[in-house]
Amino acid sequence: MLRLDWYILGMAKERKSPKEKKSLEYTRDHFTFAEHSSFPKMWKRKKTHANREYRRKSAGLLFQAKPGMGADDVALIADDLTAALFQKSVVRKPLRKTGTVTVGEKVERKLVRREQSIGRRARSHEPYDLAADSAIRTLTSLEGENLVDVVRRARVLRDGGNPEEWVRLQQSSDPLDQALCISCNN
């Protein structure tokens, strides 16, 4: 009966559409990545460490005021320990959360990573494809005696060849030597 009264008075919770719920989830909910799987334990330790540091600084300022001091001594110390001085000298260290992101940021990161990974394998093969294309263009442009000479050199390299010749071909900047090296390696 009581719940019905709240509903009639308009005190019941307002219903949210699925779109509103999702947008709230993206902004309010947080996510911890796998590399920060120890976040709850570490967060407790960080808070404990910060509180301990604050208590030690406070105790360091108040160490002069000991129980059982005389009234004269307290008056001398009271002048030195004002509230403003205490607040300025003992500052609580701000805690920063690292490793947690909102669900919206997580989804955005995943989308960016997915876009970057599209065509990654094709891009990694691109230099080899360009080198092979260049070698094909160079070899198809040969005619006559030059073509016979290159075929003869390729056959020698293919049948075992001279190791010194291989090293020279690999280090050469001549397009014909590079084309020979590529064609004999495949």
N, C-alpha and C positions, 0 to 999 in steps of 0.2 A: 504494500500500500504506500509505503514511504517513497519508494522509487517512482511510483506513478505520480505522486505529488510533485516530485522534482521535474519529471517530464512535462507535466502540465504547466509548471511555473517557468519552464524554459531553461532549467539548470542542467539538463542532460547534455552530454557531449555532442558537439556538432559532428555530423557524419562527413567524412572526406571521400572525395572521388578517388578512384584508383590512380589517376594522374597526380593528384595532390599527394597521395601516400608515397608514390614513387619519388616525387621531387623532394619530399621530406626525408625519405630514406637516403637519397643521394647527398643531402647536405648534413643531416644529423648523425647518421651511422658512420662508424669508423672501422677501418680495416688495418690489420698488421700483416706485413709481408712475411714470407717464410724466414728470411734472414733475421727477422726481429721476433722470432717465436717465443723468446724468453721475456717479452715485454712486461707482463704483469709482475713477475718476480723482480725484474730490474727496476720497474717504476717504484715499487715499495722500497727498494734499497736506496734509490735516489732521494725519495722523500725523507727517509730515515736519516740519511747522511746530511741533508740540508737542515733538518730540524736539530740534529746533534751539533752541527756547526753553529747554529743560531744560539743554542743553549750554552755552548762553551764561550762564545763571545760575550754573552750576557753575564755569565759567571765571572769572566775575567774583569768586567767593569765593576761588578758588585763584590769582588773578593775583599775589598777594604772594609765593607760593612759586615762585621762579624757579630754573632749573637753574644750578648753579655757586654757590649761596649758601653762605656759611660756616656752620659748625656752631652758632655763637652765634646767628645770625639764625634758623636753623631752629628752635631751642629756643624763641625768642620767639613765632614764628608758630604753633608746634605747640600752645601753650597756648590760643591764640585759636580754632584750628580743631579742635574736637572733633567726633566723629561725630554726637552729638545736635544740636549747633548746625548742622552741615551738613544734617542731615535736616529740621530745622525751617525753615531758610531757603530750601532748594531743594525746592520741591514740584512734582511732575509734574502738569501740567494734565490733568484727566480729560477723556477724549474721549467725546462723545455722538454716537450715530448718529441722524440725523434722516432721515425719508423712507422708512425701511424698516419694514415691519410683518410680522407672521407671516401665513401664508396664512389661518389662521382669522379673524384680524382683518379681512383683506381681504374674505373672503366675507361676514362680518357687515356690513361697511360697504356692500357692494353690495346686500345684502338690505334694509337700512334705506333706501338711496337708491331702490330699486325700490318699496318701500312708499310712500314720500313722493311718487313720481311718478304713482302711480295716481290718476286723476281730476283731474290738475293742470289740464288744458284746461277741463274742466267747471267747476272752481272759478274759473278766470279769467273765465268768461262769467257767473258768478253775479250780479255787480252789475248787468249789463245786463239780465239776465232779471228781476231784481227791479224795476228801473225800468220795464221794459215791462209787467210785471204790474200795477204801480201805475197806470200810464197807462191800461191797459185798464179797470181797476176804476173809475177816475175818469170816463172817457168813457162807460162803460155806465151810470153812475149819473145821467147828465144826462137831463133830460126837457123837453119843450116848447120855450119861447123860448130857454132856455140852450143846448139842443142845436143849435138853428138858428143861434145866434150863434157857437158854436164851429165849426160846419161852415163858416160864412161866413169866419171868420178863417183856418181851415185852407186853404181854397181860395185866399185871397189870398196866403198864405205859400207855397203850392205853386206858384203861377204866377209866382214871382219875388219878390213881396212887397217889403216895406220892410226894408232892412238894419238900421235902428235898432230895428225891431220884433223882428228875430231876436236881436239883442244883449240886448234887454230880456227876451225869453223865456228865453234861456239863463242869465241872471243871476237870474231870478225864483225865489222859493221857494214860490210859489203852485202847488199840485198841478195845477190846470187848465192853467196856463202850461207847466209841465213836461211834462204829457201832450201838449199841442199840439206842443211842441218835439220830443219823441220820435216822435210820429206823422208829422210832416212830414219828419224826417230819414230815415226808412226808406222 
